[in-house]
Amino acid sequence: MKLHHVLLLALFPLAALATPSDPVGALRLRLRGGSDTMVSLPLHRPALIEAQLSARSGNQFTLAATVPALPSSGAYVLIMSGTLEGAVLPVSSATGSTVTLATSGYDLTALVTGSSGDSVAVIPYWTLDTLFPGGANIYTSPSKLSARTQVLLYDPTLAGTSQAPSLVYFYFAGNGTYAAGWYRFGDMTALRGGTVLPPMRPFLVRHPTGVSDTELLVSGAVPLAGYRVPVATLRAATTQDNLVALPVPVPITLAASRLRESGAFAASASRLSPTDQLLLYDNATAAQNKAPSATYFYFAGNGTYAAGWYRFGDMSQSAANLILRPGEGWIIRKYATTTPEARDWSALPSYLQ
Protein backbone atom coordinates (compact mmCIF):
# COMPACT_ATOMS: atom_id res chain seq x y z
CA MET A 1 0.00 0.00 0.00
CA LYS A 2 1.36 3.44 -0.93
CA LEU A 3 0.75 6.76 0.76
CA HIS A 4 1.72 10.18 -0.54
CA HIS A 5 2.17 12.98 2.01
CA VAL A 6 1.47 10.68 4.94
CA LEU A 7 3.65 7.91 6.27
CA LEU A 8 2.40 4.36 6.62
CA LEU A 9 4.48 3.09 9.51
CA ALA A 10 3.09 -0.41 9.72
CA LEU A 11 0.81 -2.78 7.91
CA PHE A 12 0.55 -6.11 9.61
CA PRO A 13 -1.99 -8.41 11.30
CA LEU A 14 -2.89 -7.15 14.78
CA ALA A 15 -4.05 -9.78 17.26
CA ALA A 16 -6.21 -7.33 19.18
CA LEU A 17 -8.49 -6.73 16.22
CA ALA A 18 -11.71 -8.66 15.80
CA THR A 19 -10.37 -10.61 12.83
CA PRO A 20 -6.69 -11.58 12.50
CA SER A 21 -6.49 -10.31 8.91
CA ASP A 22 -7.31 -6.69 9.75
CA PRO A 23 -4.22 -4.57 9.00
CA VAL A 24 -3.12 -1.59 11.05
CA GLY A 25 -1.40 1.55 9.83
CA ALA A 26 -0.28 4.98 10.98
CA LEU A 27 -0.32 8.47 9.50
CA ARG A 28 1.79 11.49 10.39
CA LEU A 29 -0.12 14.76 10.03
CA ARG A 30 1.55 18.16 10.41
CA LEU A 31 -0.38 20.70 12.50
CA ARG A 32 0.84 24.14 11.50
CA GLY A 33 1.72 26.73 14.14
CA GLY A 34 -0.37 29.89 13.99
CA SER A 35 -2.73 28.22 11.57
CA ASP A 36 -5.90 26.25 10.96
CA THR A 37 -5.20 22.70 9.80
CA MET A 38 -8.02 20.67 8.27
CA VAL A 39 -7.75 17.16 9.74
CA SER A 40 -9.55 13.89 9.02
CA LEU A 41 -9.12 10.34 10.26
CA PRO A 42 -8.91 7.75 7.45
CA LEU A 43 -7.86 5.00 9.87
CA HIS A 44 -10.54 3.79 12.26
CA ARG A 45 -10.15 2.46 15.77
CA PRO A 46 -9.92 -1.34 16.07
CA ALA A 47 -13.31 -2.97 15.58
CA LEU A 48 -15.00 -4.44 18.64
CA ILE A 49 -16.32 -7.22 16.44
CA GLU A 50 -16.77 -8.19 12.80
CA ALA A 51 -19.57 -10.66 12.10
CA GLN A 52 -22.31 -11.64 9.71
CA LEU A 53 -25.74 -10.11 9.98
CA SER A 54 -27.99 -12.98 11.10
CA ALA A 55 -31.28 -11.08 11.28
CA ARG A 56 -32.78 -7.60 11.21
CA SER A 57 -35.96 -6.11 12.61
CA GLY A 58 -36.36 -2.44 11.88
CA ASN A 59 -33.27 -0.68 13.28
CA GLN A 60 -32.24 -3.71 15.32
CA PHE A 61 -29.51 -6.06 14.10
CA THR A 62 -28.77 -9.57 15.34
CA LEU A 63 -25.17 -10.59 14.70
CA ALA A 64 -23.66 -14.07 14.49
CA ALA A 65 -21.52 -13.35 17.58
CA THR A 66 -21.72 -11.58 20.93
CA VAL A 67 -20.95 -7.87 20.84
CA PRO A 68 -18.43 -6.66 23.46
CA ALA A 69 -19.41 -3.80 25.76
CA LEU A 70 -19.52 -0.47 23.96
CA PRO A 71 -17.24 2.34 25.15
CA SER A 72 -18.94 5.26 26.87
CA SER A 73 -18.36 7.47 23.83
CA GLY A 74 -20.29 5.06 21.62
CA ALA A 75 -19.74 3.18 18.39
CA TYR A 76 -21.07 2.76 14.88
CA VAL A 77 -21.81 -0.11 12.53
CA LEU A 78 -19.82 -0.18 9.30
CA ILE A 79 -21.41 -2.28 6.55
CA MET A 80 -18.55 -4.33 5.12
CA SER A 81 -20.24 -6.00 2.13
CA GLY A 82 -23.33 -6.01 -0.03
CA THR A 83 -25.46 -3.25 -1.54
CA LEU A 84 -24.88 -0.81 1.33
CA GLU A 85 -21.14 -1.48 1.67
CA GLY A 86 -19.43 1.47 3.33
CA ALA A 87 -22.53 2.81 5.11
CA VAL A 88 -21.89 4.14 8.62
CA LEU A 89 -24.79 3.60 11.05
CA PRO A 90 -24.66 5.10 14.58
CA VAL A 91 -25.37 2.64 17.41
CA SER A 92 -27.56 3.49 20.40
CA SER A 93 -27.05 0.26 22.37
CA ALA A 94 -25.80 -3.33 22.22
CA THR A 95 -26.80 -6.33 24.32
CA GLY A 96 -25.59 -9.86 23.70
CA SER A 97 -25.61 -10.29 19.93
CA THR A 98 -28.18 -7.53 19.36
CA VAL A 99 -27.23 -4.06 18.14
CA THR A 100 -29.79 -1.24 18.05
CA LEU A 101 -29.14 1.64 15.68
CA ALA A 102 -29.71 5.22 16.80
CA THR A 103 -30.73 6.34 13.33
CA SER A 104 -30.31 5.41 9.70
CA GLY A 105 -30.61 7.41 6.52
CA TYR A 106 -30.57 4.21 4.45
CA ASP A 107 -33.12 1.66 3.30
CA LEU A 108 -32.06 -1.23 5.51
CA THR A 109 -34.22 -3.69 3.55
CA ALA A 110 -31.29 -3.81 1.11
CA LEU A 111 -29.23 -5.71 3.71
CA VAL A 112 -28.91 -9.48 3.36
CA THR A 113 -29.35 -11.57 6.52
CA GLY A 114 -28.92 -15.24 7.41
CA SER A 115 -26.08 -17.71 6.93
CA SER A 116 -24.86 -15.76 3.89
CA GLY A 117 -25.68 -12.39 5.39
CA ASP A 118 -23.77 -9.17 4.86
CA SER A 119 -20.68 -8.63 6.98
CA VAL A 120 -20.69 -5.76 9.48
CA ALA A 121 -18.20 -4.30 11.96
CA VAL A 122 -18.91 -2.48 15.22
CA ILE A 123 -16.28 0.24 15.59
CA PRO A 124 -15.69 2.70 18.46
CA TYR A 125 -15.60 6.37 17.56
CA TRP A 126 -12.47 8.44 17.69
CA THR A 127 -12.74 11.01 20.48
CA LEU A 128 -10.71 13.96 21.70
CA ASP A 129 -9.20 11.76 24.42
CA THR A 130 -8.29 8.88 22.11
CA LEU A 131 -6.79 11.12 19.41
CA PHE A 132 -5.02 13.57 21.75
CA PRO A 133 -4.48 11.55 24.95
CA GLY A 134 -3.48 13.79 27.82
CA GLY A 135 -3.32 16.75 25.43
CA ALA A 136 -0.57 15.14 23.35
CA ASN A 137 0.60 16.85 20.15
CA ILE A 138 -1.20 20.14 20.86
CA TYR A 139 -0.60 23.19 23.07
CA THR A 140 -2.41 22.92 26.39
CA SER A 141 -4.04 25.99 27.91
CA PRO A 142 -2.94 27.34 31.31
CA SER A 143 -6.00 29.62 31.41
CA LYS A 144 -9.66 28.71 30.98
CA LEU A 145 -10.28 32.17 29.51
CA SER A 146 -7.69 32.04 26.74
CA ALA A 147 -7.48 28.74 24.91
CA ARG A 148 -4.25 27.93 23.10
CA THR A 149 -4.82 25.02 20.68
CA GLN A 150 -8.49 24.73 19.74
CA VAL A 151 -10.35 21.90 18.04
CA LEU A 152 -13.24 23.24 15.98
CA LEU A 153 -16.17 20.99 15.02
CA TYR A 154 -18.93 21.67 12.53
CA ASP A 155 -22.61 20.71 12.60
CA PRO A 156 -23.52 18.75 9.43
CA THR A 157 -27.25 19.33 10.02
CA LEU A 158 -27.05 23.10 9.45
CA ALA A 159 -28.31 24.30 6.07
CA GLY A 160 -26.41 26.75 3.91
CA THR A 161 -22.83 27.67 3.06
CA SER A 162 -19.75 29.23 4.71
CA GLN A 163 -20.73 27.94 8.12
CA ALA A 164 -18.91 28.86 11.30
CA PRO A 165 -17.74 26.17 13.75
CA SER A 166 -20.55 25.01 16.02
CA LEU A 167 -18.34 23.80 18.90
CA VAL A 168 -14.85 24.73 20.10
CA TYR A 169 -12.78 22.57 22.48
CA PHE A 170 -9.46 23.10 24.26
CA TYR A 171 -7.24 21.15 26.63
CA PHE A 172 -6.95 22.82 30.03
CA ALA A 173 -3.71 22.16 31.91
CA GLY A 174 -5.58 21.99 35.23
CA ASN A 175 -5.49 23.93 38.52
CA GLY A 176 -6.86 23.62 42.05
CA THR A 177 -10.42 24.09 40.82
CA TYR A 178 -10.62 22.29 37.48
CA ALA A 179 -9.03 18.99 36.53
CA ALA A 180 -6.77 18.78 33.50
CA GLY A 181 -8.57 17.65 30.37
CA TRP A 182 -10.68 18.64 27.38
CA TYR A 183 -13.40 21.27 27.88
CA ARG A 184 -15.82 23.07 25.65
CA PHE A 185 -14.73 26.69 25.40
CA GLY A 186 -16.87 28.81 27.72
CA ASP A 187 -18.11 25.80 29.71
CA MET A 188 -16.01 24.35 32.50
CA THR A 189 -18.86 22.35 34.04
CA ALA A 190 -17.80 19.00 32.57
CA LEU A 191 -14.85 17.27 30.95
CA ARG A 192 -15.44 16.71 27.23
CA GLY A 193 -12.73 14.21 26.31
CA GLY A 194 -15.41 11.77 25.14
CA THR A 195 -16.54 14.16 22.40
CA VAL A 196 -16.92 12.16 19.19
CA LEU A 197 -14.90 12.97 16.06
CA PRO A 198 -17.24 11.60 13.37
CA PRO A 199 -15.94 9.35 10.58
CA MET A 200 -15.77 10.80 7.06
CA ARG A 201 -15.98 14.38 8.37
CA PRO A 202 -12.99 16.70 8.85
CA PHE A 203 -12.44 19.15 11.69
CA LEU A 204 -10.04 22.02 12.32
CA VAL A 205 -7.07 22.13 14.67
CA ARG A 206 -6.15 25.77 15.36
CA HIS A 207 -2.71 26.43 16.82
CA PRO A 208 -2.11 29.92 18.25
CA THR A 209 0.26 32.40 16.64
CA GLY A 210 3.89 32.33 17.70
CA VAL A 211 4.18 28.58 18.23
CA SER A 212 5.93 25.84 16.28
CA ASP A 213 4.26 23.13 14.23
CA THR A 214 3.34 19.90 15.98
CA GLU A 215 2.98 16.42 14.56
CA LEU A 216 -0.07 14.23 15.05
CA LEU A 217 0.49 10.49 14.75
CA VAL A 218 -2.74 8.65 14.01
CA SER A 219 -2.54 4.86 14.46
CA GLY A 220 -5.52 2.72 13.59
CA ALA A 221 -7.08 -0.01 11.50
CA VAL A 222 -7.10 0.16 7.71
CA PRO A 223 -10.70 0.05 6.40
CA LEU A 224 -11.38 -3.19 4.53
CA ALA A 225 -14.53 -2.08 2.78
CA GLY A 226 -15.61 0.39 0.16
CA TYR A 227 -16.59 3.82 1.42
CA ARG A 228 -19.86 5.74 1.28
CA VAL A 229 -19.69 9.44 2.14
CA PRO A 230 -23.07 11.22 2.37
CA VAL A 231 -23.50 14.57 0.61
CA ALA A 232 -26.80 16.42 0.56
CA THR A 233 -28.83 19.56 0.25
CA LEU A 234 -30.73 20.15 3.48
CA ARG A 235 -33.23 22.84 2.59
CA ALA A 236 -35.19 23.53 -0.58
CA ALA A 237 -33.64 26.01 -3.02
CA THR A 238 -30.55 26.41 -0.79
CA THR A 239 -26.94 25.75 -1.80
CA GLN A 240 -25.29 23.42 0.74
CA ASP A 241 -21.73 22.98 1.98
CA ASN A 242 -20.78 19.42 2.89
CA LEU A 243 -17.53 18.89 4.80
CA VAL A 244 -16.08 15.61 3.51
CA ALA A 245 -12.90 13.56 3.75
CA LEU A 246 -11.39 10.38 2.36
CA PRO A 247 -12.21 7.53 4.77
CA VAL A 248 -9.30 5.44 3.44
CA PRO A 249 -5.53 6.00 3.95
CA VAL A 250 -4.49 6.24 0.30
CA PRO A 251 -4.48 9.25 -2.04
CA ILE A 252 -6.68 9.30 -5.12
CA THR A 253 -6.90 11.55 -8.15
CA LEU A 254 -10.05 13.38 -9.15
CA ALA A 255 -10.23 11.12 -12.21
CA ALA A 256 -10.22 8.00 -10.01
CA SER A 257 -12.32 9.45 -7.19
CA ARG A 258 -15.71 8.44 -8.62
CA LEU A 259 -17.16 11.63 -7.23
CA ARG A 260 -19.08 12.22 -10.44
CA GLU A 261 -19.64 8.57 -11.38
CA SER A 262 -21.20 7.80 -7.99
CA GLY A 263 -23.82 10.50 -8.51
CA ALA A 264 -22.57 12.59 -5.57
CA PHE A 265 -21.23 15.40 -7.78
CA ALA A 266 -23.18 16.97 -10.64
CA ALA A 267 -21.56 18.00 -13.93
CA SER A 268 -21.72 21.67 -14.98
CA ALA A 269 -23.09 22.76 -18.32
CA SER A 270 -21.44 26.17 -17.90
CA ARG A 271 -17.76 26.85 -17.26
CA LEU A 272 -18.65 30.29 -15.86
CA SER A 273 -21.29 29.19 -13.38
CA PRO A 274 -20.45 25.71 -12.01
CA THR A 275 -23.17 23.47 -10.68
CA ASP A 276 -21.43 21.49 -7.91
CA GLN A 277 -18.08 22.75 -6.64
CA LEU A 278 -15.17 21.13 -4.79
CA LEU A 279 -13.42 23.59 -2.48
CA LEU A 280 -9.85 22.81 -1.37
CA TYR A 281 -7.90 24.27 1.54
CA ASP A 282 -4.12 24.53 1.75
CA ASN A 283 -2.80 22.99 4.97
CA ALA A 284 0.76 24.02 4.05
CA THR A 285 -0.06 27.73 4.30
CA ALA A 286 -0.04 29.13 7.84
CA ALA A 287 -3.21 31.20 8.36
CA GLN A 288 -6.43 31.17 10.34
CA ASN A 289 -9.95 31.47 8.92
CA LYS A 290 -8.63 30.48 5.50
CA ALA A 291 -10.52 30.99 2.30
CA PRO A 292 -10.48 28.08 -0.17
CA SER A 293 -7.18 27.85 -2.03
CA ALA A 294 -8.86 26.56 -5.20
CA THR A 295 -12.25 25.47 -6.53
CA TYR A 296 -12.77 22.57 -8.96
CA PHE A 297 -15.75 21.43 -10.99
CA TYR A 298 -16.67 18.82 -13.56
CA PHE A 299 -17.46 20.36 -16.94
CA ALA A 300 -19.97 18.48 -19.10
CA GLY A 301 -18.09 19.46 -22.27
CA ASN A 302 -18.86 21.42 -25.43
CA GLY A 303 -17.35 22.02 -28.87
CA THR A 304 -14.40 23.88 -27.38
CA TYR A 305 -13.56 22.11 -24.12
CA ALA A 306 -13.60 18.39 -23.44
CA ALA A 307 -15.67 16.97 -20.61
CA GLY A 308 -13.72 16.55 -17.41
CA TRP A 309 -12.35 18.11 -14.24
CA TYR A 310 -11.10 21.70 -14.29
CA ARG A 311 -9.98 24.33 -11.84
CA PHE A 312 -12.52 27.13 -11.80
CA GLY A 313 -11.18 30.03 -13.85
CA ASP A 314 -8.64 27.90 -15.72
CA MET A 315 -9.82 25.87 -18.69
CA SER A 316 -6.29 25.59 -20.14
CA GLN A 317 -5.60 22.17 -18.65
CA SER A 318 -7.37 19.20 -17.13
CA ALA A 319 -7.43 18.79 -13.35
CA ALA A 320 -8.05 15.05 -13.62
CA ASN A 321 -4.72 14.25 -11.95
CA LEU A 322 -5.25 16.50 -8.94
CA ILE A 323 -4.58 14.38 -5.85
CA LEU A 324 -6.97 14.20 -2.91
CA ARG A 325 -4.92 13.25 0.13
CA PRO A 326 -5.98 11.27 3.19
CA GLY A 327 -5.89 13.11 6.49
CA GLU A 328 -7.22 16.33 4.93
CA GLY A 329 -10.72 17.64 4.28
CA TRP A 330 -12.69 19.58 1.67
CA ILE A 331 -16.08 21.10 1.00
CA ILE A 332 -18.46 19.80 -1.63
CA ARG A 333 -20.78 22.71 -2.34
CA LYS A 334 -23.98 21.23 -3.73
CA TYR A 335 -26.13 23.39 -5.97
CA ALA A 336 -29.60 24.28 -4.75
CA THR A 337 -32.30 21.69 -5.52
CA THR A 338 -36.06 22.05 -5.59
CA THR A 339 -36.37 19.68 -2.65
CA PRO A 340 -33.64 18.38 -0.31
CA GLU A 341 -31.59 15.55 -1.83
CA ALA A 342 -29.14 13.04 -0.36
CA ARG A 343 -26.47 11.26 -2.40
CA ASP A 344 -23.47 9.07 -1.53
CA TRP A 345 -19.92 9.44 -2.73
CA SER A 346 -19.13 5.74 -2.95
CA ALA A 347 -16.05 3.94 -4.24
CA LEU A 348 -13.73 0.99 -3.58
CA PRO A 349 -10.21 1.92 -2.45
CA SER A 350 -7.37 0.90 -4.75
CA TYR A 351 -5.93 -1.64 -2.30
CA LEU A 352 -9.18 -3.66 -2.41
CA GLN A 353 -9.45 -3.71 -6.21
TIDREN-259872 format. One record per residue (C-alpha): residue in one letter; x, y, z. Coordinates in steps of 0.25 Angstrom, whole numbers, plus 5000, padded with zeros to 4 digits. Example, Ala and Ser with C-alpha at 12.3 -4.5 7.8 and 13.67 -1.06 7.14 Angstrom:
a504949825031/s505549965029/
END
This chain:
m500050005000/k500550144996/l500350275003/h500750414998/h500950525008/v500650435020/l501550325025/l501050175026/l501850125038/a501249985039/l500349895032/f500249765038/p499249665045/l498849715059/a498449615069/a497549715077/l496649735065/a495349655063/t495949585051/p497349545050/s497449595036/d497149735039/p498349825036/v498849945044/g499450065039/a499950205044/l499950345038/r500750465042/l500050595040/r500650735042/l499850835050/r500350975046/g500751075057/g499951205056/s498951135046/d497651055044/t497950915039/m496850835033/v496950695039/s496250565036/l496450415041/p496450315030/l496950205039/h495850155049/r495950105063/p496049955064/a494749885062/l494049825075/i493549715066/e493349675051/a492249575048/q491149535039/l489749605040/s488849485044/a487549565045/r486949705045/s485649765050/g485549905048/n486749975053/q487149855061/f488249765056/t488549625061/l489949585059/a490549445058/a491449475070/t491349545084/v491649695083/p492649735094/a492249855103/l492249985096/p493150095101/s492450215107/s492750305095/g491950205086/a492150135074/y491650115060/v491350005050/l492149995037/i491449915026/m492649835020/s491949765009/g490749765000/t489849874994/l490049975005/e491549945007/g492250065013/a491050115020/v491250175034/l490150145044/p490150205058/v489950115070/s489050145082/s489250015089/a489749875089/t489349755097/g489849615095/s489849595080/t488749705077/v489149845073/t488149955072/l488350075063/a488150215067/t487750255053/s487950225039/g487850305026/y487850175018/d486850075013/l487249955022/t486349855014/a487549855004/l488349775015/v488449625013/t488349545026/g488449395030/s489649295028/s490149375016/g489749505022/d490549635019/s491749655028/v491749775038/a492749835048/v492449905061/i493550015062/p493750115074/y493850255070/w495050345071/t494950445082/l495750565087/d496350475098/t496750365088/l497350445078/f498050545087/p498250465100/g498650555111/g498750675102/a499850615093/n500250675081/i499550815083/y499850935092/t499050925106/s498451045112/p498851095125/s497651185126/k496151155124/l495951295118/s496951285107/a497051155100/r498351125092/t498151005083/q496650995079/v495950885072/l494750935064/l493550845060/y492450875050/d491050835050/p490650755038/t489150775040/l489250925038/a488750975024/g489451075016/t490951115012/s492151175019/q491751125032/a492451155045/p492951055055/s491851005064/l492750955076/v494150995080/y494950905090/f496250925097/y497150855107/f497250915120/a498550895128/g497850885141/n497850965154/g497350945168/t495850965163/y495850895150/a496450765146/a497350755134/g496650715121/w495750755110/y494650855112/r493750925103/f494151075102/g493351155111/d492851035119/m493650975130/t492550895136/a492950765130/l494150695124/r493850675109/g494950575105/g493850475101/t493450575090/v493250495077/l494050525064/p493150465053/p493650375042/m493750435028/r493650585033/p494850675035/f495050775047/l496050885049/v497250895059/r497551035061/h498951065067/p499251205073/t500151305067/g501651295071/v501751145073/s502451035065/d501750935057/t501350805064/e501250665058/l500050575060/l500250425059/v498950355056/s499050195058/g497850115054/a497250005046/v497250015031/p495750005026/l495449875018/a494249925011/g493850025001/y493450155006/r492150235005/v492150385009/p490850455009/v490650585002/a489350665002/t488550785001/l487750815014/r486750915010/a485950944998/a486551044988/t487851064997/t489251034993/q489950945003/d491350925008/n491750785012/l493050765019/v493650625014/a494850545015/l495450425009/p495150305019/v496350225014/p497850245016/v498250255001/p498250374992/i497350374980/t497250464967/l496050544963/a495950444951/a495950324960/s495150384971/r493750344966/l493150474971/r492450494958/e492150344954/s491550314968/g490550424966/a491050504978/f491550624969/a490750684957/a491450724944/s491350874940/a490850914927/s491451054928/r492951074931/l492551214937/s491551174946/p491851034952/t490750944957/d491450864968/q492850914973/l493950854981/l494650944990/l496150914995/y496850975006/d498450985007/n498950925020/a500350965016/t500051115017/a500051175031/a498751255033/q497451255041/n496051265036/k496551225022/a495851245009/p495851124999/s497151114992/a496551064979/t495151024974/y494950904964/f493750864956/y493350754946/f493050814932/a492050744924/g492850784911/n492550864898/g493150884885/t494250964890/y494650884904/a494650744906/a493750684918/g494550664930/w495150724943/y495650874943/r496050974953/f495051094953/g495551204945/d496551124937/m496151034925/s497551024919/q497850894925/s497150774931/a497050754947/a496850604946/n498150574952/l497950664964/i498250584977/l497250574988/r498050535001/p497650455013/g497650525026/e497150655020/g495750715017/w494950785007/i493650845004/i492650794993/r491750914991/k490450854985/y489550944976/a488250974981/t487150874978/t485650884978/t485550794989/p486550744999/e487450624993/a488350524999/r489450454990/d490650364994/w492050384989/s492350234988/a493650164983/l494550044986/p495950084990/s497150044981/y497649934991/l496349854990/q496249854975/
END
